[in-house]
Amino acid sequence: MNYLTCADVARTKGISVRRIQQMCKQGEFPGAIKDGRTWLIPADTVKKPLPIGVSD
């Protein structure tokens, strides 16, 4: 399984690393695990943001 760091996810979503860490702690990313001081987030649980004007 591919894992992403908080910095990778923050860059993708356009929000801060700290907010991603808080989301991991709250369980908002299923399967996220903590390895020492680093959160590892499964790549398949992170949705890419849609372009402006496009909806689901």
mmCIF file of the N, C-alpha and C atoms, coordinates in Angstrom:
data_MODEL
# 
_entry.id   MODEL 
# 
loop_
_atom_site.group_PDB 
_atom_site.id 
_atom_site.type_symbol 
_atom_site.label_atom_id 
_atom_site.label_alt_id 
_atom_site.label_comp_id 
_atom_site.label_asym_id 
_atom_site.label_entity_id 
_atom_site.label_seq_id 
_atom_site.pdbx_PDB_ins_code 
_atom_site.Cartn_x 
_atom_site.Cartn_y 
_atom_site.Cartn_z 
_atom_site.occupancy 
_atom_site.B_iso_or_equiv 
_atom_site.pdbx_formal_charge 
_atom_site.auth_seq_id 
_atom_site.auth_comp_id 
_atom_site.auth_asym_id 
_atom_site.auth_atom_id 
_atom_site.pdbx_PDB_model_num 
ATOM 1   N N  . MET A 1 1  ? 0.846   -1.177 0.000   1.00 0.00 ? 1  MET A N  1 
ATOM 2   C CA . MET A 1 1  ? 0.000   0.000  0.000   1.00 0.00 ? 1  MET A CA 1 
ATOM 3   C C  . MET A 1 1  ? 0.890   1.238  0.000   1.00 0.00 ? 1  MET A C  1 
ATOM 4   N N  . ASN A 1 2  ? 0.506   2.219  -0.793  1.00 0.00 ? 2  ASN A N  1 
ATOM 5   C CA . ASN A 1 2  ? 1.237   3.487  -0.848  1.00 0.00 ? 2  ASN A CA 1 
ATOM 6   C C  . ASN A 1 2  ? 0.751   4.411  0.260   1.00 0.00 ? 2  ASN A C  1 
ATOM 7   N N  . TYR A 1 3  ? 1.689   5.045  0.927   1.00 0.00 ? 3  TYR A N  1 
ATOM 8   C CA . TYR A 1 3  ? 1.357   5.989  1.982   1.00 0.00 ? 3  TYR A CA 1 
ATOM 9   C C  . TYR A 1 3  ? 1.879   7.370  1.617   1.00 0.00 ? 3  TYR A C  1 
ATOM 10  N N  . LEU A 1 4  ? 1.157   8.387  2.051   1.00 0.00 ? 4  LEU A N  1 
ATOM 11  C CA . LEU A 1 4  ? 1.556   9.778  1.868   1.00 0.00 ? 4  LEU A CA 1 
ATOM 12  C C  . LEU A 1 4  ? 1.828   10.397 3.229   1.00 0.00 ? 4  LEU A C  1 
ATOM 13  N N  . THR A 1 5  ? 2.705   11.382 3.264   1.00 0.00 ? 5  THR A N  1 
ATOM 14  C CA . THR A 1 5  ? 2.957   12.114 4.503   1.00 0.00 ? 5  THR A CA 1 
ATOM 15  C C  . THR A 1 5  ? 1.942   13.248 4.622   1.00 0.00 ? 5  THR A C  1 
ATOM 16  N N  . CYS A 1 6  ? 1.897   13.860 5.775   1.00 0.00 ? 6  CYS A N  1 
ATOM 17  C CA . CYS A 1 6  ? 0.996   14.996 5.985   1.00 0.00 ? 6  CYS A CA 1 
ATOM 18  C C  . CYS A 1 6  ? 1.337   16.143 5.038   1.00 0.00 ? 6  CYS A C  1 
ATOM 19  N N  . ALA A 1 7  ? 2.623   16.345 4.788   1.00 0.00 ? 7  ALA A N  1 
ATOM 20  C CA . ALA A 1 7  ? 3.037   17.422 3.884   1.00 0.00 ? 7  ALA A CA 1 
ATOM 21  C C  . ALA A 1 7  ? 2.526   17.172 2.467   1.00 0.00 ? 7  ALA A C  1 
ATOM 22  N N  . ASP A 1 8  ? 2.574   15.916 2.015   1.00 0.00 ? 8  ASP A N  1 
ATOM 23  C CA . ASP A 1 8  ? 2.067   15.582 0.678   1.00 0.00 ? 8  ASP A CA 1 
ATOM 24  C C  . ASP A 1 8  ? 0.573   15.866 0.571   1.00 0.00 ? 8  ASP A C  1 
ATOM 25  N N  . VAL A 1 9  ? -0.174  15.441 1.576   1.00 0.00 ? 9  VAL A N  1 
ATOM 26  C CA . VAL A 1 9  ? -1.625  15.621 1.569   1.00 0.00 ? 9  VAL A CA 1 
ATOM 27  C C  . VAL A 1 9  ? -1.978  17.109 1.687   1.00 0.00 ? 9  VAL A C  1 
ATOM 28  N N  . ALA A 1 10 ? -1.240  17.835 2.517   1.00 0.00 ? 10 ALA A N  1 
ATOM 29  C CA . ALA A 1 10 ? -1.492  19.268 2.678   1.00 0.00 ? 10 ALA A CA 1 
ATOM 30  C C  . ALA A 1 10 ? -1.296  20.011 1.360   1.00 0.00 ? 10 ALA A C  1 
ATOM 31  N N  . ARG A 1 11 ? -0.253  19.643 0.639   1.00 0.00 ? 11 ARG A N  1 
ATOM 32  C CA . ARG A 1 11 ? 0.005   20.264 -0.663  1.00 0.00 ? 11 ARG A CA 1 
ATOM 33  C C  . ARG A 1 11 ? -1.133  19.957 -1.630  1.00 0.00 ? 11 ARG A C  1 
ATOM 34  N N  . THR A 1 12 ? -1.622  18.717 -1.618  1.00 0.00 ? 12 THR A N  1 
ATOM 35  C CA . THR A 1 12 ? -2.701  18.305 -2.514  1.00 0.00 ? 12 THR A CA 1 
ATOM 36  C C  . THR A 1 12 ? -4.005  19.026 -2.202  1.00 0.00 ? 12 THR A C  1 
ATOM 37  N N  . LYS A 1 13 ? -4.328  19.139 -0.924  1.00 0.00 ? 13 LYS A N  1 
ATOM 38  C CA . LYS A 1 13 ? -5.598  19.738 -0.511  1.00 0.00 ? 13 LYS A CA 1 
ATOM 39  C C  . LYS A 1 13 ? -5.541  21.251 -0.344  1.00 0.00 ? 13 LYS A C  1 
ATOM 40  N N  . GLY A 1 14 ? -4.337  21.817 -0.269  1.00 0.00 ? 14 GLY A N  1 
ATOM 41  C CA . GLY A 1 14 ? -4.209  23.260 -0.130  1.00 0.00 ? 14 GLY A CA 1 
ATOM 42  C C  . GLY A 1 14 ? -4.502  23.762 1.273   1.00 0.00 ? 14 GLY A C  1 
ATOM 43  N N  . ILE A 1 15 ? -4.251  22.921 2.300   1.00 0.00 ? 15 ILE A N  1 
ATOM 44  C CA . ILE A 1 15 ? -4.423  23.341 3.680   1.00 0.00 ? 15 ILE A CA 1 
ATOM 45  C C  . ILE A 1 15 ? -3.141  23.048 4.452   1.00 0.00 ? 15 ILE A C  1 
ATOM 46  N N  . SER A 1 16 ? -3.078  23.473 5.696   1.00 0.00 ? 16 SER A N  1 
ATOM 47  C CA . SER A 1 16 ? -1.831  23.377 6.447   1.00 0.00 ? 16 SER A CA 1 
ATOM 48  C C  . SER A 1 16 ? -1.529  21.943 6.893   1.00 0.00 ? 16 SER A C  1 
ATOM 49  N N  . VAL A 1 17 ? -0.256  21.695 7.122   1.00 0.00 ? 17 VAL A N  1 
ATOM 50  C CA . VAL A 1 17 ? 0.205   20.400 7.614   1.00 0.00 ? 17 VAL A CA 1 
ATOM 51  C C  . VAL A 1 17 ? -0.407  20.130 8.980   1.00 0.00 ? 17 VAL A C  1 
ATOM 52  N N  . ARG A 1 18 ? -0.462  21.139 9.831   1.00 0.00 ? 18 ARG A N  1 
ATOM 53  C CA . ARG A 1 18 ? -1.024  20.981 11.168  1.00 0.00 ? 18 ARG A CA 1 
ATOM 54  C C  . ARG A 1 18 ? -2.479  20.531 11.111  1.00 0.00 ? 18 ARG A C  1 
ATOM 55  N N  . ARG A 1 19 ? -3.248  21.084 10.184  1.00 0.00 ? 19 ARG A N  1 
ATOM 56  C CA . ARG A 1 19 ? -4.660  20.692 10.046  1.00 0.00 ? 19 ARG A CA 1 
ATOM 57  C C  . ARG A 1 19 ? -4.765  19.228 9.615   1.00 0.00 ? 19 ARG A C  1 
ATOM 58  N N  . ILE A 1 20 ? -3.900  18.784 8.729   1.00 0.00 ? 20 ILE A N  1 
ATOM 59  C CA . ILE A 1 20 ? -3.892  17.383 8.300   1.00 0.00 ? 20 ILE A CA 1 
ATOM 60  C C  . ILE A 1 20 ? -3.568  16.486 9.488   1.00 0.00 ? 20 ILE A C  1 
ATOM 61  N N  . GLN A 1 21 ? -2.606  16.894 10.323  1.00 0.00 ? 21 GLN A N  1 
ATOM 62  C CA . GLN A 1 21 ? -2.260  16.117 11.514  1.00 0.00 ? 21 GLN A CA 1 
ATOM 63  C C  . GLN A 1 21 ? -3.461  16.003 12.454  1.00 0.00 ? 21 GLN A C  1 
ATOM 64  N N  . GLN A 1 22 ? -4.192  17.091 12.623  1.00 0.00 ? 22 GLN A N  1 
ATOM 65  C CA . GLN A 1 22 ? -5.381  17.078 13.466  1.00 0.00 ? 22 GLN A CA 1 
ATOM 66  C C  . GLN A 1 22 ? -6.446  16.150 12.887  1.00 0.00 ? 22 GLN A C  1 
ATOM 67  N N  . MET A 1 23 ? -6.601  16.170 11.572  1.00 0.00 ? 23 MET A N  1 
ATOM 68  C CA . MET A 1 23 ? -7.573  15.302 10.913  1.00 0.00 ? 23 MET A CA 1 
ATOM 69  C C  . MET A 1 23 ? -7.203  13.829 11.102  1.00 0.00 ? 23 MET A C  1 
ATOM 70  N N  . CYS A 1 24 ? -5.909  13.524 11.062  1.00 0.00 ? 24 CYS A N  1 
ATOM 71  C CA . CYS A 1 24 ? -5.456  12.146 11.297  1.00 0.00 ? 24 CYS A CA 1 
ATOM 72  C C  . CYS A 1 24 ? -5.800  11.725 12.718  1.00 0.00 ? 24 CYS A C  1 
ATOM 73  N N  . LYS A 1 25 ? -5.528  12.587 13.662  1.00 0.00 ? 25 LYS A N  1 
ATOM 74  C CA . LYS A 1 25 ? -5.792  12.290 15.072  1.00 0.00 ? 25 LYS A CA 1 
ATOM 75  C C  . LYS A 1 25 ? -7.285  12.071 15.322  1.00 0.00 ? 25 LYS A C  1 
ATOM 76  N N  . GLN A 1 26 ? -8.129  12.795 14.602  1.00 0.00 ? 26 GLN A N  1 
ATOM 77  C CA . GLN A 1 26 ? -9.576  12.681 14.752  1.00 0.00 ? 26 GLN A CA 1 
ATOM 78  C C  . GLN A 1 26 ? -10.159 11.503 13.977  1.00 0.00 ? 26 GLN A C  1 
ATOM 79  N N  . GLY A 1 27 ? -9.317  10.821 13.186  1.00 0.00 ? 27 GLY A N  1 
ATOM 80  C CA . GLY A 1 27 ? -9.774  9.650  12.444  1.00 0.00 ? 27 GLY A CA 1 
ATOM 81  C C  . GLY A 1 27 ? -10.457 9.962  11.126  1.00 0.00 ? 27 GLY A C  1 
ATOM 82  N N  . GLU A 1 28 ? -10.196 11.126 10.565  1.00 0.00 ? 28 GLU A N  1 
ATOM 83  C CA . GLU A 1 28 ? -10.841 11.511 9.316   1.00 0.00 ? 28 GLU A CA 1 
ATOM 84  C C  . GLU A 1 28 ? -10.210 10.855 8.084   1.00 0.00 ? 28 GLU A C  1 
ATOM 85  N N  . PHE A 1 29 ? -9.050  10.243 8.249   1.00 0.00 ? 29 PHE A N  1 
ATOM 86  C CA . PHE A 1 29 ? -8.410  9.485  7.171   1.00 0.00 ? 29 PHE A CA 1 
ATOM 87  C C  . PHE A 1 29 ? -8.350  8.023  7.604   1.00 0.00 ? 29 PHE A C  1 
ATOM 88  N N  . PRO A 1 30 ? -9.276  7.186  7.122   1.00 0.00 ? 30 PRO A N  1 
ATOM 89  C CA . PRO A 1 30 ? -9.271  5.777  7.530   1.00 0.00 ? 30 PRO A CA 1 
ATOM 90  C C  . PRO A 1 30 ? -7.950  5.098  7.169   1.00 0.00 ? 30 PRO A C  1 
ATOM 91  N N  . GLY A 1 31 ? -7.390  4.379  8.110   1.00 0.00 ? 31 GLY A N  1 
ATOM 92  C CA . GLY A 1 31 ? -6.159  3.651  7.862   1.00 0.00 ? 31 GLY A CA 1 
ATOM 93  C C  . GLY A 1 31 ? -4.896  4.439  8.121   1.00 0.00 ? 31 GLY A C  1 
ATOM 94  N N  . ALA A 1 32 ? -5.009  5.705  8.533   1.00 0.00 ? 32 ALA A N  1 
ATOM 95  C CA . ALA A 1 32 ? -3.817  6.512  8.829   1.00 0.00 ? 32 ALA A CA 1 
ATOM 96  C C  . ALA A 1 32 ? -3.138  5.941  10.069  1.00 0.00 ? 32 ALA A C  1 
ATOM 97  N N  . ILE A 1 33 ? -1.821  5.824  9.992   1.00 0.00 ? 33 ILE A N  1 
ATOM 98  C CA . ILE A 1 33 ? -1.061  5.283  11.122  1.00 0.00 ? 33 ILE A CA 1 
ATOM 99  C C  . ILE A 1 33 ? 0.042   6.266  11.495  1.00 0.00 ? 33 ILE A C  1 
ATOM 100 N N  . LYS A 1 34 ? 0.453   6.198  12.738  1.00 0.00 ? 34 LYS A N  1 
ATOM 101 C CA . LYS A 1 34 ? 1.513   7.074  13.208  1.00 0.00 ? 34 LYS A CA 1 
ATOM 102 C C  . LYS A 1 34 ? 2.792   6.261  13.332  1.00 0.00 ? 34 LYS A C  1 
ATOM 103 N N  . ASP A 1 35 ? 3.828   6.705  12.659  1.00 0.00 ? 35 ASP A N  1 
ATOM 104 C CA . ASP A 1 35 ? 5.134   6.051  12.693  1.00 0.00 ? 35 ASP A CA 1 
ATOM 105 C C  . ASP A 1 35 ? 6.100   7.020  13.368  1.00 0.00 ? 35 ASP A C  1 
ATOM 106 N N  . GLY A 1 36 ? 6.290   6.854  14.664  1.00 0.00 ? 36 GLY A N  1 
ATOM 107 C CA . GLY A 1 36 ? 7.102   7.811  15.410  1.00 0.00 ? 36 GLY A CA 1 
ATOM 108 C C  . GLY A 1 36 ? 6.348   9.110  15.534  1.00 0.00 ? 36 GLY A C  1 
ATOM 109 N N  . ARG A 1 37 ? 6.902   10.168 14.945  1.00 0.00 ? 37 ARG A N  1 
ATOM 110 C CA . ARG A 1 37 ? 6.245   11.482 14.978  1.00 0.00 ? 37 ARG A CA 1 
ATOM 111 C C  . ARG A 1 37 ? 5.527   11.799 13.676  1.00 0.00 ? 37 ARG A C  1 
ATOM 112 N N  . THR A 1 38 ? 5.567   10.880 12.725  1.00 0.00 ? 38 THR A N  1 
ATOM 113 C CA . THR A 1 38 ? 5.027   11.126 11.394  1.00 0.00 ? 38 THR A CA 1 
ATOM 114 C C  . THR A 1 38 ? 3.749   10.329 11.160  1.00 0.00 ? 38 THR A C  1 
ATOM 115 N N  . TRP A 1 39 ? 2.731   10.985 10.638  1.00 0.00 ? 39 TRP A N  1 
ATOM 116 C CA . TRP A 1 39 ? 1.519   10.297 10.229  1.00 0.00 ? 39 TRP A CA 1 
ATOM 117 C C  . TRP A 1 39 ? 1.700   9.805  8.807   1.00 0.00 ? 39 TRP A C  1 
ATOM 118 N N  . LEU A 1 40 ? 1.293   8.572  8.555   1.00 0.00 ? 40 LEU A N  1 
ATOM 119 C CA . LEU A 1 40 ? 1.298   8.001  7.209   1.00 0.00 ? 40 LEU A CA 1 
ATOM 120 C C  . LEU A 1 40 ? -0.149  7.748  6.814   1.00 0.00 ? 40 LEU A C  1 
ATOM 121 N N  . ILE A 1 41 ? -0.545  8.329  5.689   1.00 0.00 ? 41 ILE A N  1 
ATOM 122 C CA . ILE A 1 41 ? -1.936  8.297  5.250   1.00 0.00 ? 41 ILE A CA 1 
ATOM 123 C C  . ILE A 1 41 ? -2.020  7.475  3.970   1.00 0.00 ? 41 ILE A C  1 
ATOM 124 N N  . PRO A 1 42 ? -2.882  6.448  3.925   1.00 0.00 ? 42 PRO A N  1 
ATOM 125 C CA . PRO A 1 42 ? -3.029  5.656  2.709   1.00 0.00 ? 42 PRO A CA 1 
ATOM 126 C C  . PRO A 1 42 ? -3.426  6.546  1.526   1.00 0.00 ? 42 PRO A C  1 
ATOM 127 N N  . ALA A 1 43 ? -2.724  6.366  0.419   1.00 0.00 ? 43 ALA A N  1 
ATOM 128 C CA . ALA A 1 43 ? -2.947  7.224  -0.745  1.00 0.00 ? 43 ALA A CA 1 
ATOM 129 C C  . ALA A 1 43 ? -4.364  7.092  -1.296  1.00 0.00 ? 43 ALA A C  1 
ATOM 130 N N  . ASP A 1 44 ? -4.969  5.912  -1.170  1.00 0.00 ? 44 ASP A N  1 
ATOM 131 C CA . ASP A 1 44 ? -6.300  5.734  -1.742  1.00 0.00 ? 44 ASP A CA 1 
ATOM 132 C C  . ASP A 1 44 ? -7.415  6.374  -0.909  1.00 0.00 ? 44 ASP A C  1 
ATOM 133 N N  . THR A 1 45 ? -7.110  6.857  0.299   1.00 0.00 ? 45 THR A N  1 
ATOM 134 C CA . THR A 1 45 ? -8.130  7.528  1.111   1.00 0.00 ? 45 THR A CA 1 
ATOM 135 C C  . THR A 1 45 ? -8.150  9.039  0.898   1.00 0.00 ? 45 THR A C  1 
ATOM 136 N N  . VAL A 1 46 ? -7.156  9.544  0.188   1.00 0.00 ? 46 VAL A N  1 
ATOM 137 C CA . VAL A 1 46 ? -7.069  10.986 -0.058  1.00 0.00 ? 46 VAL A CA 1 
ATOM 138 C C  . VAL A 1 46 ? -7.677  11.278 -1.425  1.00 0.00 ? 46 VAL A C  1 
ATOM 139 N N  . LYS A 1 47 ? -8.760  12.032 -1.401  1.00 0.00 ? 47 LYS A N  1 
ATOM 140 C CA . LYS A 1 47 ? -9.427  12.403 -2.654  1.00 0.00 ? 47 LYS A CA 1 
ATOM 141 C C  . LYS A 1 47 ? -8.771  13.658 -3.212  1.00 0.00 ? 47 LYS A C  1 
ATOM 142 N N  . LYS A 1 48 ? -8.559  13.676 -4.503  1.00 0.00 ? 48 LYS A N  1 
ATOM 143 C CA . LYS A 1 48 ? -8.023  14.846 -5.161  1.00 0.00 ? 48 LYS A CA 1 
ATOM 144 C C  . LYS A 1 48 ? -9.126  15.906 -5.260  1.00 0.00 ? 48 LYS A C  1 
ATOM 145 N N  . PRO A 1 49 ? -8.798  17.173 -5.015  1.00 0.00 ? 49 PRO A N  1 
ATOM 146 C CA . PRO A 1 49 ? -9.820  18.215 -5.132  1.00 0.00 ? 49 PRO A CA 1 
ATOM 147 C C  . PRO A 1 49 ? -10.242 18.392 -6.587  1.00 0.00 ? 49 PRO A C  1 
ATOM 148 N N  . LEU A 1 50 ? -11.510 18.674 -6.781  1.00 0.00 ? 50 LEU A N  1 
ATOM 149 C CA . LEU A 1 50 ? -12.018 18.902 -8.135  1.00 0.00 ? 50 LEU A CA 1 
ATOM 150 C C  . LEU A 1 50 ? -11.718 20.331 -8.558  1.00 0.00 ? 50 LEU A C  1 
ATOM 151 N N  . PRO A 1 51 ? -11.547 20.549 -9.854  1.00 0.00 ? 51 PRO A N  1 
ATOM 152 C CA . PRO A 1 51 ? -11.320 21.918 -10.326 1.00 0.00 ? 51 PRO A CA 1 
ATOM 153 C C  . PRO A 1 51 ? -12.516 22.800 -9.996  1.00 0.00 ? 51 PRO A C  1 
ATOM 154 N N  . ILE A 1 52 ? -12.277 24.090 -9.926  1.00 0.00 ? 52 ILE A N  1 
ATOM 155 C CA . ILE A 1 52 ? -13.339 25.039 -9.618  1.00 0.00 ? 52 ILE A CA 1 
ATOM 156 C C  . ILE A 1 52 ? -14.429 24.957 -10.679 1.00 0.00 ? 52 ILE A C  1 
ATOM 157 N N  . GLY A 1 53 ? -15.666 24.877 -10.226 1.00 0.00 ? 53 GLY A N  1 
ATOM 158 C CA . GLY A 1 53 ? -16.805 24.811 -11.133 1.00 0.00 ? 53 GLY A CA 1 
ATOM 159 C C  . GLY A 1 53 ? -17.251 23.398 -11.461 1.00 0.00 ? 53 GLY A C  1 
ATOM 160 N N  . VAL A 1 54 ? -16.522 22.386 -10.983 1.00 0.00 ? 54 VAL A N  1 
ATOM 161 C CA . VAL A 1 54 ? -16.876 20.992 -11.240 1.00 0.00 ? 54 VAL A CA 1 
ATOM 162 C C  . VAL A 1 54 ? -17.340 20.377 -9.932  1.00 0.00 ? 54 VAL A C  1 
ATOM 163 N N  . SER A 1 55 ? -18.477 19.684 -9.969  1.00 0.00 ? 55 SER A N  1 
ATOM 164 C CA . SER A 1 55 ? -18.991 19.050 -8.759  1.00 0.00 ? 55 SER A CA 1 
ATOM 165 C C  . SER A 1 55 ? -19.070 17.538 -8.949  1.00 0.00 ? 55 SER A C  1 
ATOM 166 N N  . ASP A 1 56 ? -19.327 16.860 -7.857  1.00 0.00 ? 56 ASP A N  1 
ATOM 167 C CA . ASP A 1 56 ? -19.426 15.395 -7.916  1.00 0.00 ? 56 ASP A CA 1 
ATOM 168 C C  . ASP A 1 56 ? -20.590 14.996 -8.747  1.00 0.00 ? 56 ASP A C  1 
# 
